[in-house]
């Protein structure tokens, strides 16, 4: 077709996608080493989980070149998209509650007011009702 | 050309895995180690995908699928344990 070598173009695309996907993993590794606290490390750790995985799965799909594998590869990415936020949420929640973060690096802390309000509510209830176990 | 790509990808993934392992060794808290272990799992999955793309052999894709489905269970469990221990 006009002398265009589609196989070579596909090979170059596969190579670029593979290298970009591996660079995402390297970025996560450097971020894990260099960033100061857990929350910023979590920010770096999501790069290979989402974008890197997408690049590598696209490279596999292009390299194999059969439509029957595309649903399987899409399933891998969809499941990763579903489960990565769950673990990130749980780890971030545990980090906030066990104070595994540097307060100085936070730009905004919306959760502090909520926690303070809940603590005040609990204190007030304990003051009003000395035996809260019966009420529950 | 593919040989060069294999070596470049292997080098990048090896550096990333070394960084993650160093964070597992040094990590000041349990949650840091768990996060680095998560990243290490994703790096292993990436290596499987690179192998699949180079050799056009998809027999290892099941392991990548299991990594995507069940990989989050470990960090969720550890996070719950840490939260429970801090409260109790």
Backbone of each chain as ProteinMPNN parsed JSONL, in Angstrom:
{"seq_chain_A": "XXXXXXXXXXXXXXXXXXXXXXXXXXXXXXXXXXXXXXXXXXXXXXXXXXXXXXXXXXXXXXXXXXXXXXXXXXXXXXXXXXXXXXXXXXXXXXXXXXXXXXXXXXXXXXXXXXXXXXXXXXXXXXXXXXXXXXXX", "coords_chain_A": {"N_chain_A": [[0.845, -1.194, 0.0], [1.175, 1.788, -1.177], [3.816, 1.575, -0.606], [4.138, 1.789, 2.12], [5.286, 0.499, 5.118], [3.51, -1.301, 7.091], [3.905, -3.168, 9.101], [6.352, -2.497, 10.189], [5.764, 0.007, 11.236], [3.936, -0.723, 13.182], [5.613, -2.187, 14.828], [7.333, -0.19, 15.767], [5.483, 1.356, 17.173], [4.767, -0.445, 19.187], [7.226, -0.659, 20.493], [7.601, 1.966, 21.454], [5.399, 2.207, 23.178], [5.977, 0.215, 25.04], [8.341, 1.193, 26.204], [7.496, 3.606, 27.288], [5.642, 2.652, 29.167], [7.367, 1.24, 30.887], [8.912, 3.352, 31.782], [7.086, 4.631, 33.412], [6.973, 2.856, 35.568], [9.58, 3.197, 36.492], [9.436, 5.865, 37.256], [7.692, 5.653, 39.403], [9.299, 4.158, 41.152], [11.448, 5.955, 41.642], [9.985, 8.013, 42.776], [9.046, 6.75, 45.088], [11.428, 6.548, 46.476], [12.323, 9.202, 46.797], [10.347, 10.963, 47.692], [8.91, 12.761, 50.501], [6.934, 11.904, 52.465], [4.245, 9.575, 53.332], [1.839, 10.105, 51.936], [2.558, 11.585, 49.63], [4.167, 9.682, 48.474], [2.257, 7.795, 47.856], [0.986, 9.142, 45.81], [2.939, 8.999, 43.788], [3.012, 6.257, 43.451], [0.787, 5.466, 42.019], [1.213, 5.785, 39.35], [2.426, 3.646, 37.626], [0.382, 1.865, 38.084], [-1.923, 2.653, 36.731], [-1.557, 4.347, 34.266], [0.861, 3.269, 33.269], [0.219, 0.558, 33.154], [-1.831, 0.695, 31.253], [-0.404, 1.512, 28.943], [1.332, -0.702, 28.609], [-0.497, -2.802, 28.26], [-1.746, -1.965, 25.894], [0.458, -2.171, 24.222], [0.827, -4.946, 24.252], [-1.581, -5.758, 23.055], [-1.328, -4.583, 20.499], [0.95, -5.88, 19.616], [0.264, -8.596, 19.574], [-2.029, -8.598, 17.949], [-4.562, -9.741, 17.588], [-8.079, -9.796, 17.752], [-9.342, -11.278, 19.686], [-7.984, -11.192, 22.072], [-8.295, -8.71, 23.096], [-10.613, -8.16, 24.805], [-9.814, -9.536, 27.158], [-7.487, -8.168, 27.918], [-8.577, -5.64, 28.295], [-10.209, -6.24, 30.433], [-8.323, -6.726, 32.449], [-7.37, -4.106, 32.78], [-9.68, -2.752, 33.591], [-10.288, -4.03, 36.015], [-8.031, -3.322, 37.458], [-8.413, -0.577, 37.579], [-10.664, -0.567, 39.183], [-9.803, -1.664, 41.621], [-7.477, -0.361, 42.501], [-8.159, 2.278, 43.562], [-9.5, 1.461, 45.878], [-7.585, 0.244, 47.573], [-5.881, 2.435, 47.796], [-7.512, 4.27, 49.088], [-7.945, 2.97, 51.556], [-5.331, 2.776, 52.573], [-4.594, 5.478, 52.7], [-6.47, 6.405, 54.544], [-5.818, 4.917, 56.843], [-3.265, 5.955, 57.16], [-3.781, 8.63, 57.747], [-5.192, 8.395, 60.153], [-3.356, 7.154, 61.845], [-1.425, 9.047, 61.923], [0.693, 9.1, 60.059], [1.951, 11.128, 58.527], [3.376, 14.175, 57.281], [2.507, 17.075, 58.726], [3.256, 19.579, 57.878], [3.613, 19.454, 55.153], [1.144, 19.449, 54.045], [-1.149, 21.156, 52.025], [-3.866, 21.757, 52.158], [-6.201, 20.695, 54.591], [-8.874, 19.149, 54.735], [-10.03, 17.157, 56.173], [-9.496, 17.513, 58.83], [-11.3, 19.27, 60.129], [-13.649, 17.789, 59.99], [-12.972, 15.536, 61.524], [-12.506, 16.781, 63.953], [-15.058, 17.807, 64.495], [-16.541, 15.419, 64.713], [-15.295, 14.33, 66.925], [-15.963, 16.202, 68.889], [-18.723, 15.871, 68.924], [-18.889, 13.282, 69.877], [-17.748, 13.548, 72.401], [-19.657, 15.25, 73.585], [-21.88, 13.588, 73.616], [-21.021, 11.586, 75.303], [-20.866, 13.009, 77.628], [-23.524, 13.663, 78.109], [-24.76, 11.169, 78.304], [-23.933, 8.827, 80.423], [-23.665, 6.043, 80.199], [-23.192, 4.783, 77.41], [-23.324, 2.332, 76.214], [-25.721, 0.96, 76.515], [-27.457, 2.301, 74.877], [-26.76, 1.674, 72.301]], "CA_chain_A": [[0.0, 0.0, 0.0], [2.008, 2.979, -1.367], [5.141, 1.338, -0.074], [4.212, 2.005, 3.572], [5.489, -0.787, 5.785], [2.685, -1.224, 8.301], [4.463, -4.012, 10.161], [7.41, -1.771, 10.892], [5.113, 1.057, 12.03], [3.38, -1.369, 14.366], [6.714, -2.548, 15.719], [7.802, 1.037, 16.426], [4.478, 1.745, 18.169], [4.906, -1.362, 20.325], [8.446, -0.31, 21.232], [7.385, 3.22, 22.193], [4.464, 1.965, 24.287], [6.666, -0.557, 26.082], [9.317, 2.011, 26.937], [6.75, 4.564, 28.12], [5.099, 1.923, 30.312], [8.436, 0.94, 31.842], [9.31, 4.621, 32.402], [6.148, 4.902, 34.511], [7.441, 2.076, 36.721], [10.786, 3.837, 37.033], [9.01, 7.084, 37.952], [7.157, 5.256, 40.709], [10.407, 3.776, 42.02], [12.154, 7.164, 42.073], [9.1, 8.728, 43.69], [9.048, 6.05, 46.384], [12.664, 6.82, 47.203], [12.67, 10.603, 46.982], [9.305, 11.8, 48.284], [9.159, 12.808, 51.949], [6.021, 11.2, 53.371], [3.478, 8.482, 52.745], [0.799, 10.544, 50.999], [3.171, 11.914, 48.342], [4.605, 8.422, 47.867], [1.078, 7.178, 47.242], [0.776, 9.835, 44.537], [3.854, 8.446, 42.787], [2.81, 4.821, 43.252], [-0.337, 5.155, 41.136], [1.555, 5.96, 37.922], [2.443, 2.396, 36.868], [-0.836, 1.086, 38.269], [-2.967, 3.038, 35.786], [-1.071, 4.717, 32.93], [1.853, 2.31, 32.818], [-0.471, -0.677, 32.779], [-2.541, 0.939, 29.994], [0.571, 1.492, 27.848], [1.839, -2.051, 28.377], [-1.579, -3.619, 27.7], [-1.889, -1.571, 24.489], [1.581, -2.753, 23.489], [0.553, -6.374, 24.062], [-2.655, -5.915, 22.073], [-0.786, -4.265, 19.171], [1.942, -6.863, 19.227], [-0.388, -9.862, 19.241], [-2.778, -8.315, 16.74], [-5.786, -10.522, 17.419], [-9.144, -9.14, 18.519], [-9.856, -12.116, 20.78], [-7.283, -10.906, 23.332], [-8.588, -7.353, 23.576], [-11.461, -8.159, 26.018], [-9.05, -9.974, 28.336], [-6.604, -7.069, 28.329], [-9.438, -4.579, 28.838], [-10.656, -6.699, 31.752], [-7.226, -6.471, 33.38], [-7.281, -2.681, 33.112], [-10.878, -2.356, 34.342], [-10.158, -4.505, 37.394], [-7.016, -2.502, 38.134], [-9.046, 0.715, 37.868], [-11.617, -0.733, 40.283], [-9.213, -2.057, 42.902], [-6.422, 0.56, 42.962], [-8.672, 3.292, 44.486], [-9.886, 0.864, 47.166], [-6.406, 0.124, 48.443], [-5.358, 3.779, 48.072], [-8.38, 4.868, 50.107], [-7.716, 2.355, 52.867], [-3.992, 3.132, 53.052], [-4.608, 6.881, 53.074], [-7.269, 6.537, 55.765], [-5.008, 4.426, 57.96], [-2.14, 6.874, 57.358], [-4.262, 9.83, 58.437], [-5.579, 8.1, 61.539], [-2.193, 6.819, 62.665], [-0.518, 10.207, 61.864], [1.878, 8.82, 59.264], [2.116, 12.155, 57.506], [3.973, 15.414, 57.769], [1.474, 18.11, 58.681], [3.755, 20.781, 57.218], [3.554, 19.338, 53.705], [-0.237, 19.534, 53.578], [-1.611, 22.486, 51.623], [-5.195, 21.895, 52.75], [-6.57, 19.515, 55.368], [-10.329, 19.223, 54.93], [-10.488, 16.103, 57.071], [-9.266, 17.89, 60.227], [-12.538, 19.823, 60.69], [-14.61, 16.701, 60.141], [-12.557, 14.717, 62.663], [-12.718, 17.575, 65.166], [-16.498, 17.846, 64.735], [-16.984, 14.111, 65.191], [-14.769, 14.152, 68.277], [-16.776, 17.044, 69.771], [-20.038, 15.226, 69.036], [-18.754, 12.101, 70.733], [-17.545, 14.028, 73.768], [-20.93, 15.759, 74.094], [-22.776, 12.459, 73.884], [-20.523, 10.879, 76.475], [-21.186, 13.829, 78.792], [-24.959, 13.559, 78.385], [-25.196, 9.804, 78.593], [-22.75, 8.185, 80.987], [-23.547, 4.643, 79.806], [-23.638, 4.742, 76.024], [-23.409, 0.97, 75.695], [-27.098, 0.511, 76.467], [-28.176, 2.962, 73.79], [-26.451, 1.099, 70.99]], "C_chain_A": [[0.884, 1.25, 0.0], [3.408, 2.805, -0.761], [5.28, 1.593, 1.405], [4.294, 0.647, 4.252], [4.738, -0.774, 7.12], [3.236, -2.066, 9.432], [5.539, -3.273, 10.939], [6.822, -0.653, 11.748], [4.536, 0.46, 13.312], [4.48, -1.721, 15.37], [7.231, -1.324, 16.474], [6.803, 1.47, 17.489], [4.574, 0.863, 19.402], [6.119, -0.983, 21.163], [8.239, 0.944, 22.066], [6.477, 2.99, 23.389], [5.141, 1.181, 25.414], [7.595, 0.325, 26.894], [8.604, 3.035, 27.807], [6.177, 3.869, 29.359], [6.157, 1.605, 31.349], [8.941, 2.212, 32.512], [8.376, 4.99, 33.538], [6.559, 4.122, 35.77], [8.667, 2.722, 37.351], [10.415, 5.109, 37.789], [8.453, 6.751, 39.325], [8.285, 4.873, 41.66], [11.162, 4.984, 42.546], [11.293, 7.95, 43.062], [9.052, 8.081, 45.059], [10.299, 6.391, 47.18], [12.775, 8.271, 47.63], [11.621, 11.397, 47.754], [9.32, 11.691, 49.808], [8.21, 11.989, 52.806], [5.087, 10.285, 52.594], [2.495, 8.966, 51.684], [1.398, 10.911, 49.643], [3.739, 10.67, 47.674], [3.431, 7.693, 47.235], [0.766, 7.817, 45.899], [1.678, 9.245, 43.455], [3.521, 6.999, 42.467], [1.684, 4.515, 42.282], [0.03, 5.254, 39.668], [1.641, 4.633, 37.189], [1.153, 1.6, 37.004], [-1.888, 1.419, 37.228], [-2.385, 3.303, 34.395], [-0.05, 3.719, 32.403], [1.22, 1.008, 32.363], [-1.212, -0.501, 31.459], [-1.576, 0.874, 28.813], [1.022, 0.064, 27.545], [0.761, -2.955, 27.787], [-1.822, -3.261, 26.236], [-0.758, -2.154, 23.655], [1.35, -4.239, 23.238], [-0.505, -6.575, 22.991], [-2.15, -5.637, 20.662], [0.154, -5.357, 18.695], [1.301, -8.177, 18.816], [-1.258, -9.7, 17.997], [-3.97, -9.209, 16.495], [-6.869, -9.907, 18.303], [-9.592, -9.968, 19.71], [-9.16, -11.817, 22.105], [-7.645, -9.548, 23.902], [-9.53, -7.345, 24.787], [-10.71, -8.58, 27.274], [-8.174, -8.838, 28.849], [-7.414, -5.913, 28.901], [-9.93, -4.951, 30.228], [-9.576, -6.458, 32.804], [-7.221, -5.003, 33.79], [-8.476, -2.228, 33.939], [-10.76, -2.809, 35.796], [-9.114, -3.697, 38.146], [-7.601, -1.141, 38.491], [-10.022, 0.601, 39.023], [-10.92, -0.939, 41.613], [-8.146, -1.091, 43.392], [-6.987, 1.66, 43.876], [-9.059, 2.724, 45.842], [-8.682, 0.797, 48.094], [-5.834, 1.502, 48.766], [-6.185, 4.463, 49.155], [-8.077, 4.294, 51.489], [-6.353, 2.747, 53.428], [-3.959, 4.597, 53.483], [-5.359, 7.13, 54.366], [-6.461, 6.081, 56.986], [-3.839, 5.363, 58.233], [-2.596, 8.121, 58.098], [-4.557, 9.529, 59.897], [-4.391, 7.778, 62.417], [-1.099, 7.867, 62.528], [0.788, 9.887, 61.153], [2.066, 9.866, 58.182], [2.728, 13.391, 58.14], [2.942, 16.525, 57.618], [1.939, 19.315, 57.875], [3.636, 20.693, 55.705], [2.131, 19.419, 53.171], [-0.579, 20.97, 53.21], [-2.981, 22.764, 52.242], [-5.521, 20.596, 53.467], [-8.064, 19.594, 55.684], [-10.799, 18.222, 55.973], [-10.37, 16.522, 58.534], [-10.547, 18.417, 60.87], [-13.551, 18.714, 60.94], [-14.266, 15.862, 61.371], [-12.806, 15.466, 63.967], [-14.208, 17.622, 65.524], [-17.011, 16.536, 65.286], [-16.519, 13.869, 66.619], [-15.604, 14.966, 69.278], [-18.145, 16.419, 70.004], [-19.965, 14.048, 69.995], [-18.555, 12.502, 72.193], [-18.856, 14.501, 74.376], [-21.861, 14.608, 74.455], [-22.319, 11.694, 75.13], [-20.866, 11.66, 77.754], [-22.665, 13.699, 79.161], [-25.344, 12.183, 78.889], [-24.007, 9.019, 79.116], [-22.588, 6.729, 80.586], [-24.041, 4.473, 78.379], [-23.792, 3.328, 75.494], [-24.849, 0.484, 75.597], [-27.849, 1.095, 75.275], [-27.91, 2.288, 72.456], [-27.128, -0.227, 70.77]], "O_chain_A": [[1.297, 1.717, 1.062], [4.086, 3.784, -0.448], [6.396, 1.619, 1.923], [3.479, -0.24, 3.997], [5.252, -0.304, 8.135], [3.06, -1.725, 10.602], [5.642, -3.388, 12.16], [7.307, -0.386, 12.847], [4.632, 1.054, 14.386], [4.312, -1.579, 16.581], [7.531, -1.401, 17.665], [7.194, 1.898, 18.575], [4.477, 1.349, 20.529], [6.057, -0.984, 22.392], [8.639, 1.001, 23.229], [6.733, 3.5, 24.48], [4.908, 1.447, 26.593], [7.64, 0.229, 28.12], [9.035, 3.312, 28.926], [6.218, 4.416, 30.461], [5.898, 1.685, 32.55], [9.354, 2.178, 33.671], [8.804, 5.592, 34.523], [6.504, 4.643, 36.884], [8.789, 2.791, 38.574], [10.996, 5.408, 38.832], [8.703, 7.466, 40.296], [8.244, 5.218, 42.841], [11.485, 5.055, 43.732], [11.794, 8.482, 44.052], [9.022, 8.772, 46.077], [10.25, 6.51, 48.404], [13.274, 8.551, 48.72], [11.951, 12.391, 48.401], [9.697, 10.653, 50.351], [8.648, 11.418, 53.804], [5.129, 10.226, 51.365], [2.329, 8.318, 50.65], [0.815, 10.587, 48.608], [3.794, 10.598, 46.447], [3.583, 7.046, 46.198], [0.34, 7.141, 44.963], [1.231, 9.015, 42.332], [3.721, 6.553, 41.337], [1.622, 3.402, 41.76], [-0.758, 4.849, 38.813], [0.963, 4.49, 36.171], [0.848, 0.76, 36.157], [-2.68, 0.549, 36.867], [-2.681, 2.571, 33.45], [-0.085, 3.358, 31.227], [1.606, 0.425, 31.35], [-1.236, -1.413, 30.632], [-1.884, 0.256, 27.794], [1.09, -0.34, 26.385], [1.048, -3.78, 26.919], [-2.077, -4.146, 25.419], [-0.974, -2.58, 22.52], [1.638, -4.742, 22.152], [-0.368, -7.439, 22.125], [-2.494, -6.36, 19.728], [0.157, -5.718, 17.519], [1.719, -8.804, 17.843], [-1.238, -10.545, 17.102], [-4.363, -9.428, 15.349], [-6.615, -9.543, 19.451], [-10.166, -9.425, 20.654], [-9.692, -12.155, 23.163], [-7.342, -9.257, 25.06], [-9.28, -6.591, 25.728], [-10.952, -8.03, 28.348], [-8.118, -8.574, 30.05], [-7.0, -5.278, 29.871], [-10.055, -4.091, 31.099], [-9.876, -6.036, 33.92], [-7.088, -4.676, 34.969], [-8.334, -1.43, 34.866], [-11.095, -2.054, 36.708], [-9.28, -3.414, 39.332], [-7.329, -0.606, 39.565], [-10.203, 1.56, 39.772], [-11.392, -0.444, 42.636], [-7.923, -1.003, 44.599], [-6.358, 1.965, 44.889], [-8.961, 3.419, 46.853], [-8.74, 1.231, 49.245], [-5.356, 1.727, 49.878], [-5.645, 5.144, 50.027], [-7.967, 5.032, 52.468], [-6.228, 3.021, 54.622], [-3.367, 4.929, 54.511], [-4.953, 7.953, 55.185], [-6.424, 6.757, 58.014], [-3.452, 5.558, 59.385], [-1.89, 8.619, 58.975], [-4.212, 10.316, 60.779], [-4.4, 8.088, 63.608], [0.032, 7.636, 62.955], [1.858, 10.332, 61.57], [2.318, 9.519, 57.028], [2.622, 13.625, 59.344], [2.552, 16.87, 56.502], [1.125, 20.001, 57.256], [3.565, 21.719, 55.03], [1.935, 19.454, 51.956], [-0.331, 21.892, 53.986], [-3.231, 23.845, 52.776], [-5.157, 19.517, 52.999], [-8.462, 20.047, 56.757], [-11.847, 18.412, 56.59], [-11.055, 15.966, 59.393], [-10.861, 18.069, 62.008], [-14.227, 18.697, 61.969], [-15.143, 15.518, 62.163], [-13.252, 14.885, 64.957], [-14.581, 17.497, 66.691], [-17.819, 16.521, 66.214], [-17.239, 13.283, 67.428], [-15.915, 14.49, 70.37], [-18.667, 16.429, 71.119], [-20.858, 13.84, 70.817], [-19.111, 11.886, 73.101], [-19.15, 14.204, 75.533], [-22.546, 14.65, 75.476], [-23.142, 11.215, 75.911], [-21.118, 11.077, 78.808], [-23.027, 13.635, 80.336], [-26.162, 12.052, 79.799], [-23.158, 8.588, 78.335], [-21.471, 6.214, 80.627], [-25.181, 4.066, 78.159], [-24.347, 3.144, 74.41], [-25.179, -0.306, 74.713], [-28.758, 0.468, 74.731], [-28.76, 2.33, 71.565], [-26.965, -0.835, 69.713]]}, "seq_chain_B": "XXXXXXXXXXXXXXXXXXXXXXXXXXXXXXXXXXXXXXXXXXXXXXXXXXXXXXXXXXXXXXXXXXXXXXXXXXXXXXXXXXXXXXXX", "coords_chain_B": {"N_chain_B": [[15.719, -4.407, 16.396], [13.923, -4.958, 18.41], [15.42, -6.317, 20.296], [16.965, -4.336, 21.494], [14.902, -2.88, 22.687], [13.972, -4.736, 24.544], [16.168, -4.866, 26.281], [16.313, -2.225, 27.193], [13.796, -1.923, 28.469], [14.014, -3.945, 30.386], [16.144, -2.935, 31.914], [15.017, -0.526, 32.899], [12.835, -1.529, 34.4], [14.216, -3.071, 36.23], [15.678, -1.148, 37.681], [13.502, 0.221, 38.79], [12.356, -1.799, 40.368], [14.461, -2.244, 42.134], [14.487, 0.198, 43.488], [11.977, 0.093, 44.729], [12.324, -2.117, 46.404], [14.344, -1.158, 48.024], [12.912, 0.798, 49.348], [11.148, -0.825, 50.726], [12.934, -2.023, 52.482], [13.98, 0.185, 53.924], [11.784, 1.709, 54.648], [10.036, 3.835, 56.843], [7.623, 3.237, 58.173], [5.013, 0.733, 58.583], [3.042, 1.068, 56.659], [4.361, 2.392, 54.583], [6.022, 0.341, 53.69], [4.107, -1.455, 52.809], [2.958, -0.044, 50.696], [5.171, 0.13, 48.965], [5.475, -2.568, 48.447], [3.156, -3.045, 47.01], [3.742, -1.52, 44.701], [5.921, -2.983, 43.819], [4.665, -5.362, 43.121], [3.134, -4.477, 40.927], [5.233, -3.876, 39.226], [6.308, -6.388, 38.711], [4.117, -7.492, 37.351], [4.211, -5.776, 35.126], [6.591, -6.614, 33.975], [5.851, -9.181, 33.177], [3.992, -8.455, 31.222], [5.624, -7.13, 29.375], [7.186, -9.269, 28.533], [5.15, -10.782, 27.338], [4.432, -9.086, 25.232], [6.747, -9.013, 23.707], [7.355, -11.699, 22.994], [4.978, -12.499, 21.893], [3.432, -14.332, 23.223], [0.859, -15.314, 25.1], [0.459, -16.787, 27.433], [0.959, -16.13, 30.028], [-0.822, -14.244, 30.783], [-2.841, -14.662, 32.524], [-1.808, -14.431, 35.067], [-1.309, -11.725, 35.238], [-3.918, -10.823, 35.166], [-4.891, -11.887, 37.575], [-3.276, -10.465, 39.317], [-4.321, -7.9, 38.936], [-6.901, -8.254, 39.915], [-6.756, -9.35, 42.55], [-4.704, -8.044, 43.804], [-5.072, -5.897, 45.492], [-5.944, -6.783, 47.929], [-4.063, -7.39, 49.909], [-2.905, -4.891, 50.751], [-5.189, -3.593, 51.667], [-5.925, -5.224, 53.805], [-3.697, -4.938, 55.527], [-3.858, -2.192, 55.999], [-6.275, -1.984, 57.393], [-5.602, -3.456, 59.662], [-3.59, -1.834, 60.77], [-5.094, 0.486, 61.355], [-6.903, -0.568, 63.226], [-5.162, -1.319, 65.257], [-4.15, 1.12, 66.061], [-6.396, 2.278, 67.154], [-7.152, 0.516, 69.193]], "CA_chain_B": [[15.266, -3.307, 17.235], [13.236, -5.469, 19.595], [16.408, -6.681, 21.32], [17.289, -3.109, 22.235], [13.746, -2.534, 23.52], [13.957, -5.658, 25.682], [17.206, -4.488, 27.26], [15.944, -0.947, 27.825], [12.681, -2.165, 29.398], [14.525, -4.705, 31.523], [16.911, -2.042, 32.774], [14.109, 0.388, 33.603], [12.063, -2.265, 35.412], [15.119, -3.498, 37.309], [15.922, 0.012, 38.528], [12.281, 0.504, 39.556], [12.206, -2.832, 41.398], [15.472, -2.004, 43.167], [14.028, 1.328, 44.304], [10.858, -0.351, 45.574], [12.854, -2.997, 47.448], [15.055, -0.294, 48.981], [11.901, 1.449, 50.191], [10.642, -1.849, 51.647], [13.932, -2.226, 53.526], [14.188, 1.37, 54.741], [10.523, 2.385, 54.94], [9.92, 4.061, 58.287], [6.424, 2.654, 58.78], [4.45, -0.45, 57.927], [2.271, 1.46, 55.47], [5.323, 2.639, 53.508], [6.454, -0.956, 53.153], [2.978, -2.043, 52.064], [2.837, 0.692, 49.429], [6.272, -0.282, 48.099], [5.198, -3.938, 47.999], [2.167, -2.898, 45.937], [4.437, -1.077, 43.489], [6.737, -4.105, 43.355], [3.742, -6.289, 42.442], [2.818, -3.919, 39.614], [6.433, -3.979, 38.385], [6.377, -7.781, 38.254], [3.101, -7.609, 36.302], [4.703, -5.09, 33.935], [7.593, -7.481, 33.345], [5.114, -10.237, 32.472], [3.385, -7.883, 30.022], [6.7, -6.903, 28.402], [7.501, -10.587, 27.96], [4.069, -11.184, 26.437], [4.441, -8.267, 24.021], [7.913, -9.32, 22.876], [7.311, -13.049, 22.438], [3.625, -12.763, 21.38], [2.964, -15.541, 23.9], [-0.011, -14.754, 26.134], [0.079, -17.779, 28.432], [1.136, -15.58, 31.372], [-1.729, -13.118, 30.992], [-3.699, -14.996, 33.66], [-1.191, -13.915, 36.294], [-1.538, -10.278, 35.259], [-5.33, -10.64, 35.533], [-5.02, -12.137, 39.02], [-2.658, -9.316, 39.991], [-5.239, -6.751, 38.908], [-8.109, -8.519, 40.703], [-6.523, -9.67, 43.963], [-3.525, -7.37, 44.337], [-5.384, -4.877, 46.484], [-6.383, -7.374, 49.193], [-3.007, -7.316, 50.915], [-2.739, -3.566, 51.346], [-6.399, -3.286, 52.42], [-5.852, -5.946, 55.079], [-2.703, -4.306, 56.394], [-4.348, -0.872, 56.405], [-7.278, -2.192, 58.443], [-4.919, -3.874, 60.882], [-2.923, -0.672, 61.361], [-6.102, 1.36, 61.939], [-7.461, -1.208, 64.417], [-4.173, -1.313, 66.32], [-4.031, 2.475, 66.583], [-7.565, 2.591, 67.975], [-7.319, -0.374, 70.321]], "C_chain_B": [[14.634, -3.827, 18.515], [14.208, -5.886, 20.692], [16.779, -5.468, 22.165], [16.146, -2.746, 23.173], [13.677, -3.439, 24.741], [14.966, -5.237, 26.727], [16.856, -3.192, 27.975], [14.833, -1.172, 28.856], [13.159, -2.95, 30.618], [15.326, -3.84, 32.478], [16.025, -1.114, 33.578], [13.364, -0.34, 34.712], [12.961, -2.727, 36.556], [15.425, -2.35, 38.253], [14.705, 0.301, 39.404], [12.105, -0.513, 40.674], [13.226, -2.643, 42.507], [15.047, -0.858, 44.076], [12.912, 0.901, 45.244], [11.371, -1.237, 46.709], [13.611, -2.186, 48.498], [14.066, 0.404, 49.903], [11.291, 0.437, 51.163], [11.632, -2.048, 52.792], [13.968, -1.043, 54.473], [12.914, 1.889, 55.382], [10.252, 2.598, 56.41], [8.705, 3.367, 58.901], [5.961, 1.448, 57.977], [3.718, -0.088, 56.642], [3.182, 1.791, 54.298], [5.751, 1.333, 52.861], [5.336, -1.591, 52.331], [2.819, -1.375, 50.713], [3.936, 0.268, 48.458], [6.065, -1.71, 47.603], [4.143, -3.94, 46.899], [2.838, -2.515, 44.625], [5.287, -2.208, 42.935], [5.876, -5.134, 42.618], [3.407, -5.777, 41.044], [4.018, -4.022, 38.681], [6.591, -5.403, 37.862], [5.339, -8.029, 37.155], [3.54, -6.938, 35.011], [5.745, -5.936, 33.217], [6.915, -8.621, 32.587], [4.515, -9.697, 31.176], [4.44, -7.597, 28.948], [7.081, -8.214, 27.724], [6.43, -11.02, 26.964], [4.115, -10.39, 25.143], [5.605, -8.637, 23.119], [7.764, -10.688, 22.214], [5.977, -13.397, 21.794], [3.043, -14.049, 21.975], [2.173, -15.105, 25.13], [-0.377, -15.766, 27.213], [0.236, -17.248, 29.85], [0.124, -14.495, 31.705], [-2.662, -13.377, 32.177], [-3.145, -14.406, 34.946], [-1.369, -12.402, 36.399], [-2.985, -9.988, 35.663], [-5.533, -10.852, 37.033], [-4.397, -10.998, 39.813], [-3.616, -8.136, 40.04], [-6.441, -6.985, 39.815], [-7.786, -8.58, 42.19], [-5.377, -8.889, 44.576], [-3.824, -6.397, 45.45], [-5.709, -5.472, 47.85], [-5.329, -7.218, 50.288], [-2.926, -5.959, 51.573], [-3.991, -3.16, 52.118], [-6.361, -3.959, 53.788], [-4.885, -5.28, 56.04], [-3.2, -2.949, 56.881], [-5.394, -1.004, 57.51], [-6.621, -2.594, 59.757], [-4.248, -2.7, 61.569], [-3.945, 0.23, 62.034], [-6.664, 0.756, 63.224], [-6.466, -1.153, 65.572], [-4.018, 0.085, 66.913], [-5.206, 2.822, 67.493], [-7.585, 1.779, 69.254], [-6.241, -0.303, 71.358]], "O_chain_B": [[14.78, -3.224, 19.578], [13.876, -5.823, 21.876], [16.893, -5.557, 23.387], [16.377, -2.352, 24.317], [13.365, -2.984, 25.841], [14.67, -5.244, 27.922], [17.063, -3.053, 29.18], [14.913, -0.674, 29.979], [12.759, -2.66, 31.745], [15.215, -3.978, 33.696], [16.23, -0.925, 34.777], [13.267, 0.16, 35.833], [12.533, -2.772, 37.709], [15.437, -2.527, 39.471], [14.837, 0.587, 40.594], [11.749, -0.151, 41.795], [12.917, -2.849, 43.68], [15.224, -0.928, 45.292], [12.892, 1.291, 46.411], [10.907, -1.125, 47.843], [13.541, -2.472, 49.693], [14.334, 0.583, 51.091], [10.952, 0.79, 52.293], [11.226, -2.222, 53.941], [13.984, -1.225, 55.691], [12.929, 2.43, 56.488], [10.236, 1.63, 57.171], [8.765, 2.949, 60.057], [6.434, 1.178, 56.873], [3.761, -0.829, 55.66], [2.839, 1.514, 53.149], [5.834, 1.231, 51.637], [5.587, -2.192, 51.287], [2.576, -2.039, 49.705], [3.677, 0.068, 47.271], [6.432, -2.035, 46.473], [4.219, -4.737, 45.964], [2.554, -3.093, 43.576], [5.371, -2.382, 41.719], [6.303, -5.707, 41.615], [3.396, -6.549, 40.085], [3.851, -4.231, 37.479], [6.965, -5.605, 36.707], [5.629, -8.687, 36.155], [3.281, -7.453, 33.923], [5.779, -5.971, 31.987], [7.344, -8.987, 31.493], [4.52, -10.381, 30.153], [4.19, -7.794, 27.759], [7.273, -8.27, 26.51], [6.735, -11.549, 25.896], [3.869, -10.941, 24.07], [5.478, -8.586, 21.895], [8.015, -10.831, 21.018], [5.841, -14.471, 21.208], [2.271, -14.758, 21.329], [2.745, -14.587, 26.089], [-1.419, -15.624, 27.852], [-0.294, -17.843, 30.789], [0.188, -13.89, 32.775], [-3.208, -12.442, 32.763], [-3.893, -13.942, 35.806], [-1.555, -11.86, 37.489], [-3.255, -9.039, 36.4], [-6.255, -10.095, 37.682], [-4.918, -10.605, 40.856], [-3.716, -7.451, 41.058], [-6.954, -6.044, 40.42], [-8.457, -7.942, 43.0], [-5.096, -9.053, 45.763], [-2.954, -6.092, 46.266], [-5.746, -4.741, 48.84], [-5.655, -6.95, 51.444], [-2.882, -5.859, 52.799], [-3.886, -2.456, 53.122], [-6.716, -3.355, 54.8], [-5.198, -5.078, 57.214], [-2.992, -2.59, 58.04], [-5.395, -0.22, 58.458], [-7.022, -2.14, 60.829], [-4.315, -2.567, 62.791], [-3.718, 0.698, 63.149], [-6.881, 1.472, 64.202], [-6.857, -0.965, 66.725], [-3.785, 0.232, 68.112], [-5.053, 3.554, 68.47], [-7.99, 2.287, 70.299], [-6.295, -1.023, 72.355]]}, "name": "protein", "num_of_chains": 2, "seq": "XXXXXXXXXXXXXXXXXXXXXXXXXXXXXXXXXXXXXXXXXXXXXXXXXXXXXXXXXXXXXXXXXXXXXXXXXXXXXXXXXXXXXXXXXXXXXXXXXXXXXXXXXXXXXXXXXXXXXXXXXXXXXXXXXXXXXXXXXXXXXXXXXXXXXXXXXXXXXXXXXXXXXXXXXXXXXXXXXXXXXXXXXXXXXXXXXXXXXXXXXXXXXXXXXXXXXXXXXXXXXXXX"}
